[in-house]
Amino acid sequence: MTRAMFLVPPPAPRVRDRIEFPDLCASIDLPAQHLPTPGSSLVNPVRKRYLNLIDRTGRPRFDVSPLWNDHAAFAELTADTLAYFSATPFTHIVALDALGFVLGGALAVRAARPLVTVRKGGKVPLEACRKAIVTFEDHDGPKTMEVRRDLLPAGSRVLLVDEWIGTGAQVKHVAKMLEEDVGCVVEGVATVYCFPDDPGAMDVARRFKLFAANCLVCTYWECRCS
């Protein structure tokens, strides 16, 4: 006797887990090249489980380290990030000191791309002529960042990674250093959390193709994040 087999379709997403924005791309005030890639999470937003792992009780920034502690959630985050940049031709991943190293390292392994680390001032043990250096004013005072020049050939197309974008100062100044001093092209920026209430952070969204995990459930100017 032959037993019939039936495929049971997966259950439909619950309404409270899914937020629909039919005209999302048209509502984002971004340059065309920075709009979400068709098929990416920002085109059809879904609240991801890993967003619930961000500890929002800390100040002045939230703590994303519980996300690193959940390997399945961390893997989902890296997969979503690289899916968003699937059509972006980056050759290197450049991660910012310090927790940007965690996300950037995971992305570099998964994408099979070289990882370059941008360190805080004085942490790269080389003479100044072998480093690119930028000093700027951040929310907590003057800050210096530096990177080895020989790790980024001129013309490198980079994906810039940090775990948190608060004022946007660090990302913007490092991007300027990479473009003007090293000769790179910044193809995109990836982060776990981009602070939606700071105009500097929103300027990053306007200037670069940005993946911010907390903005998967909203547009940058209609934030629904808690």
C-alpha positions in Angstrom: 0.0 0.0 0.0 1.4 3.3 -1.0 1.1 6.0 1.7 0.3 9.5 0.4 2.6 12.3 1.6 1.4 15.9 2.0 3.5 19.0 2.4 2.2 21.2 5.1 2.8 24.9 4.4 4.5 26.9 7.1 2.3 29.0 9.3 1.8 32.6 8.2 3.8 35.2 10.3 1.9 36.6 13.2 0.7 40.2 12.7 2.5 41.4 15.8 5.8 40.0 14.4 5.5 41.5 11.0 5.2 45.2 10.0 4.3 46.0 6.4 5.4 49.1 4.6 4.2 48.8 1.0 5.8 52.0 -0.2 8.9 51.9 2.1 11.5 52.6 -0.6 9.6 55.7 -1.8 9.3 57.0 1.8 13.0 57.0 2.6 14.8 60.2 1.8 18.0 58.6 0.6 20.1 58.7 -2.6 19.0 56.0 -5.0 22.2 54.0 -4.5 21.6 53.9 -0.8 18.1 52.4 -0.9 17.5 48.9 0.3 18.4 46.1 -2.1 15.2 44.4 -3.5 14.5 41.4 -1.3 16.3 42.8 1.7 14.8 43.1 5.1 14.3 46.8 4.8 12.0 46.3 1.8 9.7 44.0 3.8 10.6 44.7 7.5 10.5 41.9 10.0 11.2 42.2 13.7 14.2 39.9 14.2 14.8 37.9 17.4 18.3 39.3 17.9 16.9 42.8 18.4 15.4 41.6 21.7 18.9 40.7 22.9 20.1 44.3 22.9 20.1 45.6 26.5 18.5 49.0 26.4 18.9 49.8 30.1 22.4 51.3 29.7 23.3 54.9 29.1 24.6 56.7 27.1 24.6 53.8 24.8 22.8 50.4 24.8 24.8 47.2 25.3 24.8 44.8 22.4 27.1 42.2 23.9 24.3 39.9 24.9 23.8 39.4 21.2 27.3 38.0 20.8 26.4 35.5 23.5 23.7 33.8 21.4 25.4 32.1 18.5 22.2 31.5 16.5 21.2 35.1 16.8 24.7 36.3 16.0 24.7 34.1 12.9 21.3 35.5 11.8 22.6 39.1 12.2 25.7 38.4 10.1 23.6 36.7 7.4 21.1 39.6 7.3 23.9 42.1 7.1 25.6 40.4 4.1 22.3 39.8 2.4 21.7 43.5 2.5 25.1 44.2 0.8 24.8 41.2 -1.6 25.0 43.5 -4.6 27.6 45.8 -3.1 31.1 45.2 -4.5 33.2 45.5 -1.3 36.8 44.1 -1.3 37.6 44.7 2.4 35.8 44.9 5.7 37.1 47.7 7.9 36.1 47.4 11.6 36.3 50.2 14.2 37.7 49.8 17.7 36.4 48.2 19.8 33.2 46.2 19.5 33.2 46.8 15.8 35.9 44.2 15.7 33.5 41.5 16.9 30.9 42.2 14.2 33.5 43.0 11.6 35.4 39.8 12.3 32.3 37.6 12.0 31.4 39.3 8.7 34.9 39.0 7.3 34.9 35.2 8.0 31.5 34.7 6.5 32.1 36.9 3.4 35.6 35.6 2.9 37.0 39.1 2.8 40.1 40.6 4.4 39.6 42.3 7.8 41.3 45.6 8.6 41.0 47.1 12.1 41.0 50.8 12.8 42.5 51.3 16.3 42.3 54.0 18.9 45.1 56.5 18.8 48.5 55.1 19.8 47.4 51.4 19.5 49.0 50.6 16.2 52.7 50.0 17.1 54.2 51.6 14.0 55.8 54.9 13.1 53.4 57.6 12.0 54.5 57.5 8.3 53.1 53.9 8.1 49.7 54.9 9.5 46.7 56.9 8.4 45.5 59.0 11.4 42.5 61.2 12.1 41.6 63.3 15.1 38.1 64.6 15.7 35.7 65.8 18.4 33.3 63.1 19.6 30.5 63.3 22.1 33.0 62.6 25.0 35.8 64.8 23.8 38.7 64.6 21.3 39.4 61.2 19.8 42.1 59.8 17.5 41.8 56.7 15.2 44.5 55.1 13.1 45.0 52.3 10.6 47.9 50.6 8.9 48.2 52.0 5.3 49.7 48.8 3.8 46.6 46.7 4.6 44.4 48.8 2.3 45.7 49.2 -1.3 44.5 52.4 -3.1 41.2 51.8 -4.7 40.0 49.3 -2.0 36.2 49.2 -1.7 35.4 48.9 1.9 32.4 48.0 4.1 32.8 50.0 7.3 31.6 48.3 10.5 30.9 49.5 14.0 28.5 48.1 16.6 26.9 51.5 17.5 26.4 54.8 15.7 25.5 57.5 18.2 26.5 60.9 16.9 27.9 59.5 13.6 31.2 61.4 14.2 33.4 58.4 14.4 32.1 56.7 11.3 32.1 59.9 9.2 35.6 60.9 10.2 37.1 57.5 9.7 35.3 57.3 6.3 36.8 60.6 5.3 40.3 59.4 6.3 39.9 56.2 4.3 38.7 58.1 1.2 40.9 61.1 1.2 44.1 59.9 2.9 44.2 56.2 2.0 42.4 56.3 -1.3 39.6 53.9 -0.6 36.0 53.9 -1.6 33.5 53.4 1.3 30.8 51.2 -0.3 28.6 50.9 2.9 28.3 51.0 6.6 27.0 48.2 8.9 26.1 48.5 12.5 23.9 46.9 15.1 22.3 50.1 16.4 22.0 53.5 14.7 20.6 56.1 17.2 17.5 57.5 15.4 17.2 60.7 17.5 20.6 62.2 16.6 21.0 64.2 13.4 24.6 63.1 13.0 23.6 59.5 13.0 20.9 60.2 10.5 23.4 62.0 8.3 25.3 58.7 8.1 22.1 57.1 6.7 21.9 59.8 4.0 25.6 59.7 3.0 26.2 56.0 2.9 24.4 52.7 2.1 23.6 51.8 5.8 22.6 48.5 7.4 21.4 49.2 10.9 19.8 46.2 12.6 17.5 48.2 14.8 16.1 49.9 11.6 14.9 46.6 10.1 11.4 47.4 11.6 11.1 51.0 10.5 12.4 53.7 8.3 15.1 56.0 9.6 12.7 58.9 10.1 9.7 56.9 11.4 11.4 55.0 14.2 9.5 52.3 16.0 12.4 51.0 18.1 12.1 50.9 21.9 
